[in-house]
Structures are given as C-alpha cells and as structure tokens.
Amino acid sequence: MDQETMDRVEGCLGSRPVAWRAAQGGYTPAARWVVELADGERAFIKVATNKDTAMWLRDECRVYTRLRGDFMAQMLGWDDDGEHPLLAIEDLSGALWTAEWTPARVDAVLASLEALHGVAVPEGTPPMENWQPLLTAWGKVALNPAPFLALGMVDRGWLDAALPALLEAEALVDFSGGALAHFDVRSDNICFVEGRAVLVDWNFACVGNGVLDTAAWLPSLHEEGGPSPAEILPNQPAIAALLAGFFASRAGLPIIPAAPRVREVQRRQLSAALPWAISELGLPPMV
C-alpha cells in the first residue's frame, strides 16, 4: 500500500493504518487490502484501478450508504478522488468463506435473500429490467453459435432442435417486481458469520423479481456440490432457459484480459444451468 492510499484510508476512517496485507479474491482488477488501524480495529479496503472498477465501486457505495441489514457488511468509510474511489467496510476475513454447501448454509443464504427481498428499496435503485437485454441471450447464440458449440457440451443438431423452445421460454421471464436484489450471488460473494449469510459486492443491486435473484445463484451452488436448482426452485422453465442462455452466450468467448478467470466460472455455471433448462423444458439430453 502506497503512502497516498494510506493517507486516504486515514482520512476516511480517522485512524492510521499500522499494518496491512493484500487481500485475495474478486474477478476484477480492483486493489484489495485488509488494514489494521491504530485503535486495533481492522477494515477491508477496495480501491478502483480503472474506469470500470471506479463505476462499480461508486454503485456499491450508493448501496452501502442507503441500506442496512444482517445480510451485509457494515460500511466504515468512503473516499472518491475522482479517479480511484476507495471503499472501506468491516473486515470479514475471519468469517467462513469456503463453499461447503451443508443444508444449514443453503438455508442461511435463502434466509438472507428472503430478508433482502423484503426490505424497503433505497431511492435511486436501478430496475432489474436494465439487465434484460444482456441476460436474454439465446438469440445471440443463434446468430453466433460457434463459441458455445466449441465448449463441446452439445452439437449443432442439438442446438438447432432446442433453440425454438429455449427462445420461447426465456422470452417469458418477468424481470419486474418490487424486491431489492443483490443480483450477483455466488460463493465468492457470500461468507458466514455466526451462522448468518453475509453478502458482499453490491454493485449490481437492483429492484425487480426476487425469484430471479435467487435463481441466478443456483447454477453456481449446484456446480459447487450443493442441491440442484430444481430442488430449490422447481417448475421454473423460463428462468432456467434464461440463465442457461446467458452462460451459453459468454462461456466460450475469448478470455477477458482484466478478469481472466471469468470465462471458466461461466463455463462451470453453464454446466449446471444447461441441464436445468433441459430438464425443465423436456429437451433432448446433452450429447
């Protein structure tokens, strides 16, 4: 951590860092630190490193300043120099972060999501419908099937036969609603503190369909050894098709230089989302 960053941490927290270490995790190039302060307290610091991470960090700060709940960390400070904003929250490095999906942990996440979906929505929260053009993606696969087919999960014959049903189903998803949604629930954004699930990385928070917020977590949950999506949300063919299409349209694309692990994560989630859609829609099995 350089001198300028230490000065900014002291300015927004009112205490000088006396020790610090780089923190692991995250798929963006934002800088992450855990600092110990002069009063013995610790804080997690995230600093933007480019325009995208600056935008996401400002979005996240807007959520932290307007929302409180047991499902999220406590915000400790904020500093925006116009180029590299800095967010400080309570340090959760001592929480349980491993994706060991016991029934109790699954229930804890579902409880936190239920609580989140029931709170008053902060003013200025963007609508979930803003994500609809990005998530509704089987049409993109139809126009450019090569990246998806290169993954080797299905062949062209399967895709040609399944596309009409997938396109019809995803078009039925309702993004509207009054629930506050995290909309980026994955194991790397969840930790457990005294049995409760705490969500981090709030930059995609929006208002809309709470069921879709929960459903978006399920492919990663199942891929990591948890229950199948249908066990938690049965009879959701439209949402299953939507999520499978999103991952199918992206998992085979070139690696993102600034976030090289994202494509592999998307491929793994597709490996859970596609069978879910196949089962829900009664499509031919994967070949």
C-alpha positions in Angstrom: 0.0 0.0 0.0 1.5 3.3 -1.0 1.7 6.5 1.0 -1.2 8.2 -0.8 -3.5 5.3 -0.2 -2.6 5.2 3.5 -3.3 8.9 3.8 -6.7 8.3 2.1 -7.6 5.4 4.4 -6.7 7.6 7.4 -8.8 10.4 6.1 -12.0 8.4 5.6 -11.6 6.2 8.8 -10.0 8.7 11.1 -7.3 6.2 12.1 -3.8 5.5 10.6 -3.1 2.0 9.2 -0.3 0.4 11.2 -0.3 -2.9 9.3 -1.8 -4.1 6.0 -1.8 -7.0 3.7 -3.1 -7.6 0.2 -6.4 -9.4 0.2 -7.2 -12.2 -2.2 -10.4 -12.8 -4.2 -12.6 -11.0 -6.7 -12.7 -11.2 -10.5 -12.0 -7.5 -11.2 -8.6 -5.7 -11.1 -9.6 -3.6 -8.1 -7.0 -3.4 -5.4 -7.9 -5.1 -2.1 -6.4 -4.7 1.3 -7.0 -5.6 4.9 -5.7 -3.0 7.2 -5.1 -2.9 10.9 -5.7 0.5 12.4 -4.0 2.3 15.3 -7.0 1.6 17.6 -6.7 -2.2 16.9 -9.7 -2.4 14.6 -9.4 -3.9 11.1 -11.0 -2.9 7.8 -11.3 -4.2 4.3 -10.3 -1.7 1.7 -11.2 -1.8 -2.0 -9.7 0.7 -4.4 -10.7 1.2 -8.1 -7.9 0.8 -10.6 -9.7 1.7 -13.9 -12.9 3.3 -15.2 -15.0 0.2 -14.8 -13.9 -0.6 -11.3 -14.5 3.1 -10.4 -18.0 2.9 -11.7 -18.8 -0.4 -9.9 -17.3 0.9 -6.7 -19.5 4.1 -6.8 -22.5 1.9 -7.4 -21.6 -0.3 -4.5 -21.1 2.7 -2.2 -24.6 4.0 -3.1 -26.0 0.7 -1.7 -23.9 0.7 1.4 -24.9 4.3 2.3 -28.6 3.6 1.9 -29.1 0.1 3.1 -28.5 -1.7 6.4 -29.2 -5.4 7.3 -27.7 -8.5 8.8 -27.2 -9.7 5.2 -24.5 -7.2 4.5 -21.2 -5.8 6.0 -21.0 -2.5 7.8 -19.6 0.4 5.7 -16.8 2.2 7.5 -15.7 4.9 5.1 -15.5 6.2 1.6 -13.2 8.5 -0.4 -13.6 9.5 -4.0 -10.7 11.4 -5.6 -12.5 11.4 -8.9 -10.4 8.7 -10.4 -9.7 5.9 -7.9 -12.5 5.8 -5.3 -11.9 3.9 -2.1 -14.4 1.9 -0.1 -13.9 0.7 3.4 -16.1 -1.9 5.1 -15.8 -4.2 8.1 -13.2 -6.9 7.7 -14.8 -10.3 7.1 -11.6 -12.2 6.6 -12.3 -14.1 9.8 -15.7 -15.3 8.5 -16.2 -18.7 6.8 -15.8 -18.3 3.1 -15.4 -21.9 1.9 -18.2 -23.3 -0.4 -19.1 -26.3 1.7 -22.8 -26.4 1.0 -24.4 -28.0 4.0 -28.2 -27.7 4.3 -27.7 -25.2 7.1 -25.6 -22.9 4.9 -28.0 -23.2 2.0 -30.8 -22.3 4.3 -28.8 -19.3 5.7 -28.3 -17.9 2.2 -32.0 -18.4 1.4 -32.9 -16.6 4.7 -30.6 -13.7 3.9 -32.1 -13.4 0.4 -35.6 -13.5 1.8 -34.8 -10.7 4.2 -33.1 -8.7 1.5 -36.1 -9.1 -0.8 -38.4 -7.8 1.9 -36.7 -4.5 2.8 -37.7 -1.1 1.6 -35.9 -0.4 -1.7 -33.5 2.6 -1.4 -34.3 5.5 -3.6 -32.4 5.5 -6.9 -32.0 1.7 -7.1 -32.0 0.8 -10.8 -34.6 -1.6 -12.2 -33.7 -5.2 -12.9 -35.2 -4.7 -16.4 -32.0 -2.9 -17.3 -30.3 -6.3 -17.3 -32.9 -7.9 -19.6 -31.1 -7.2 -22.9 -27.8 -8.7 -21.6 -29.4 -11.8 -20.0 -31.8 -12.7 -22.8 -29.1 -14.3 -24.9 -30.2 -17.4 -26.8 -30.8 -15.1 -29.8 -27.1 -14.2 -29.6 -26.2 -17.9 -29.6 -28.4 -18.4 -32.7 -26.5 -15.6 -34.5 -23.1 -16.8 -33.5 -23.2 -20.4 -32.3 -19.5 -21.2 -32.7 -18.2 -20.2 -29.2 -21.0 -22.2 -27.5 -20.6 -25.2 -29.6 -16.8 -25.1 -29.1 -17.4 -25.9 -25.5 -18.3 -29.4 -26.6 -21.4 -29.7 -24.4 -23.8 -30.1 -27.3 -23.6 -30.4 -31.1 -25.2 -28.4 -33.9 -28.0 -30.8 -34.3 -29.0 -30.5 -30.6 -28.8 -26.7 -30.8 -31.0 -26.5 -33.9 -33.6 -28.7 -32.3 -33.6 -27.0 -28.9 -33.4 -23.3 -29.9 -37.1 -22.7 -30.6 -38.1 -23.9 -27.2 -35.2 -22.0 -25.4 -36.0 -18.8 -27.2 -39.7 -19.1 -26.4 -39.1 -19.9 -22.8 -36.6 -17.1 -22.0 -38.9 -14.5 -23.5 -41.4 -15.3 -20.8 -39.2 -14.3 -17.9 -40.7 -11.4 -15.9 -37.9 -9.0 -14.6 -40.3 -6.6 -12.9 -41.2 -6.6 -9.2 -40.6 -4.7 -6.0 -37.9 -6.8 -4.4 -34.4 -5.4 -3.7 -32.0 -7.9 -5.4 -28.3 -8.4 -4.9 -28.1 -10.0 -8.4 -24.5 -11.3 -8.1 -24.9 -14.1 -5.5 -22.1 -16.6 -5.8 -19.9 -18.4 -3.2 -17.1 -15.8 -3.6 -19.7 -13.1 -2.6 -21.0 -15.0 0.4 -19.5 -15.6 3.8 -20.9 -16.9 7.1 -20.8 -15.1 10.4 -22.2 -16.8 13.4 -24.5 -18.9 11.1 -25.9 -16.0 9.1 -25.0 -15.4 5.4 -23.4 -12.1 4.6 -23.4 -10.8 1.0 -20.6 -8.6 -0.4 -20.0 -6.9 -3.7 -23.2 -4.9 -4.1 -22.5 -3.0 -7.3 -25.2 -4.9 -9.3 -28.0 -4.3 -6.8 -31.3 -3.6 -8.5 -35.1 -3.8 -7.9 -37.2 -6.4 -9.6 -38.1 -10.1 -9.5 -36.7 -11.6 -6.3 -37.2 -15.1 -7.6 -34.8 -14.4 -10.4 -32.3 -13.0 -7.9 -32.4 -16.4 -6.0 -32.4 -18.4 -9.2 -29.2 -16.7 -10.5 -27.3 -18.2 -7.5 -28.4 -21.8 -8.1 -26.2 -22.9 -11.0 -23.0 -22.0 -9.1 -24.5 -23.6 -5.9 -25.1 -26.9 -7.7 -21.7 -26.8 -9.5 -20.0 -26.4 -6.1 -21.7 -29.5 -4.7 -25.0 -28.1 -3.5 -28.5 -29.1 -4.3 -29.8 -28.9 -7.9 -31.6 -25.7 -8.9 -34.9 -27.6 -9.3 -34.7 -28.8 -5.7 -34.8 -25.1 -4.5 -36.9 -23.6 -7.3 -39.0 -26.2 -9.1 -41.1 -25.5 -12.1 -39.1 -22.6 -13.4 -38.6 -23.4 -17.1 -38.4 -19.8 -18.3 -35.8 -18.7 -15.7 -33.8 -21.9 -16.3 -33.7 -21.2 -20.0 -32.7 -17.6 -19.4 -29.8 -18.4 -17.2 -28.5 -21.2 -19.4 -28.7 -18.8 -22.4 -26.7 -16.1 -20.6 -23.8 -18.5 -19.8 -24.1 -20.3 -23.2 -23.6 -16.9 -24.9 -20.5 -16.0 -22.9 -18.6 -19.0 -21.6 -17.0 -19.8 -24.9 -15.9 -16.2 -25.7 -12.2 -15.1 -25.5 -10.7 -14.6 -22.1 -11.1 -11.2 -20.6 -7.5 -9.9 -20.0 -8.5 -7.8 -16.9 -10.6 -10.7 -15.5 -9.1 -13.9 -16.9 -11.0 -16.3 -14.6 -14.5 -15.2 -15.6 -14.9 -17.4 -18.6 -14.0 -20.6 -16.7 -16.5 -19.6 -13.9 -19.2 -19.1 -16.6 -18.4 -22.4 -18.2 -18.8 -24.2 -14.8 -22.1 -22.4 -14.2 -23.3 -23.4 -17.7 -22.5 -27.0 -16.8 -25.2 -26.7 -14.2 -27.6 -24.3 -15.8 -27.9 -26.1 -19.2 -29.1 -29.4 -17.7 -31.6 -27.5 -15.5 -33.1 -25.9 -18.7 -33.1 -29.2 -20.5 -34.9 -30.9 -17.6 -37.4 -28.1 -17.2 -38.2 -27.9 -20.9 -38.1 -31.6 -21.7 -35.3 -31.1 -24.3 -33.1 -33.9 -25.7 -30.2 -34.8 -23.4 -26.8 -33.3 -23.9 -24.6 -35.2 -26.3 
